[in-house]
Amino acid sequence: MTISPLSRVGPMLTLVAVTVGLDQVIKWLVETRLPLHESVPVIPMFALYRTWNEGIAFSFLRGMPDTALIALTALVIVFVTYLWRKTPPERTISHLGYALIIGGAVGNLIDRAVYGHVVDYIQFHTATWSFAIFNLADSFISVGAGLIVLDELIATVRDRKSQK
């Protein structure tokens, strides 16, 4: 049975829309309910900490004009969409990964276009160490990338087994 490329578009676009919607609702709640630059403990090692990222991941490229960061993000979205469309239909795990990456990137793009920065709020920490503060969109991007890598590994193992 072959899977039509069009048959995967609806569910994947729905996933993109859900990730963007969830990301934006949570960021709205963070912006309207959390104090800026104050840690709000949730459980040991996890807190909510509202801050703004004026760069991209880990504040890289901070100081670059918003228009350049918006253009860069849009190019990444176009490139990932291209990769998604070129991926064989049966590679469902990769398609899920691409949808998560696109949804996360669009969520952060909306922040940058509307506010001039990305809203970050998730903080993992110990008494002596704190990981970079990030948001749900960043998590979607990371999980999406992980799914694509996982699918590539599965495909490699499958191909090796079929060659024996």
Secondary structure as the mmCIF struct_conf table of DSSP 4:
data_model
#
loop_
_struct_conf.conf_type_id
_struct_conf.id
_struct_conf.beg_label_comp_id
_struct_conf.beg_label_asym_id
_struct_conf.beg_label_seq_id
_struct_conf.end_label_comp_id
_struct_conf.end_label_asym_id
_struct_conf.end_label_seq_id
HELX_RH_AL_P HELX_RH_AL_P1 PRO A 5 ARG A 33
BEND BEND1 LEU A 34 LEU A 34
HELX_LH_PP_P HELX_LH_PP_P1 PRO A 35 PRO A 35
STRN STRN1 LEU A 36 LEU A 36
TURN_TY1_P TURN_TY1_P1 HIS A 37 HIS A 37
STRN STRN2 SER A 39 ILE A 43
TURN_TY1_P TURN_TY1_P2 PRO A 44 MET A 45
STRN STRN3 PHE A 46 ASN A 53
BEND BEND2 GLU A 54 ILE A 56
HELX_RH_3T_P HELX_RH_3T_P1 ALA A 57 SER A 59
TURN_TY1_P TURN_TY1_P3 PHE A 60 GLY A 63
BEND BEND3 MET A 64 MET A 64
HELX_RH_AL_P HELX_RH_AL_P2 ASP A 66 LYS A 86
BEND BEND4 THR A 87 THR A 87
TURN_TY1_P TURN_TY1_P4 PRO A 89 GLU A 90
HELX_RH_AL_P HELX_RH_AL_P3 THR A 92 TYR A 115
BEND BEND5 GLY A 116 HIS A 117
STRN STRN4 VAL A 118 PHE A 124
STRN STRN5 HIS A 125 HIS A 125
BEND BEND6 ALA A 127 THR A 128
STRN STRN6 SER A 130 SER A 130
HELX_LH_PP_P HELX_LH_PP_P2 PHE A 131 ILE A 133
STRN STRN7 PHE A 134 PHE A 134
HELX_RH_AL_P HELX_RH_AL_P4 LEU A 136 GLN A 163
#
